[in-house]
């Protein structure tokens, strides 16, 4: 079980975008250069964020990406789902319907999920809730607490570039 | 983010093994036939469970697999980790060390994980704890509650086969 690498990239780009001036759009190439990331691949992640409304983009010489809504309205779950999809980690393929297991049948006609599937669903829900409780604003505030120079550094770097 | 399909297979095989007589070993081909699963691939999953001590195997005409310890001592997390590995879903590749981000540095020299990594770690921990709170005995009891005929059906099917 592995989240796509782009989740880390996208989360940090959202944090950085929360620090640039609201009227400033940042090009994918600049967002990528800040971390030495491959720009074309990051651009794909940014477009996925765009489809989820997490960033908005505009084309043209002054175009680029900015946050699509306030950083306090974007959760880490939003970012993870935009990049990695929102399917559960555990996929029940319903093996209990097959072969002799299927011949056994069940009083409820197997209408309710089995115990294994339910256990994974409840774990999955806890995972999602935890990520949904963390906003980009929270994450940015934590970075700022650990490194007070970060917001200005980021803002000026993107202003100059 | 997707758990390997073998996790579902392995969990159900552990439940079934909890219902066969303790002195009876069940061959991979029989465990597979119960759900119409490909035997060679299930055998790989069973060997992974064996390496984790979740099942024990013996060779020979009366050989096969049995639980390696009591079903109340095997958690769904044990099974998931044996089949899917125990790495966290989120892999921090440390992009903040690269490029201009790396030049910024941090007062703590980046010795502590960043906020993104910490948020995923805490979600991951909740996921693991939830799965670690569910034993094969719990899962088997739930199946039995939903389908009281299941344990005897399974036991007799493996006795006959």
Interface residues (C-beta under 8 A of the other chain):
Chain A: X1 X2 X3 X4 X5 X7 X8 X9 X11 X12 X15 X33 X34 X35 X36 X37 X76 X84 X85 X87 X89 X90 X91 X92 X93 X95 X96 X98 X99 X100 X101 X104 X106 X107 X108 X112 X114 X115 X116 X117 X118 X119 X120 X122 X123 X124 X126 X127 X128 X130 X131 X134 X138 X139 X140 X142 X143 X146 X147 X148 X149 X150 X153 X154 X157
Chain B: X1 X2 X3 X4 X5 X7 X8 X9 X11 X12 X15 X33 X34 X35 X36 X37 X76 X84 X85 X87 X89 X90 X91 X92 X93 X95 X96 X98 X99 X100 X101 X104 X106 X107 X108 X112 X114 X115 X116 X117 X118 X119 X120 X122 X123 X124 X126 X127 X128 X130 X131 X134 X138 X139 X140 X142 X143 X146 X147 X148 X149 X150 X153 X154 X157
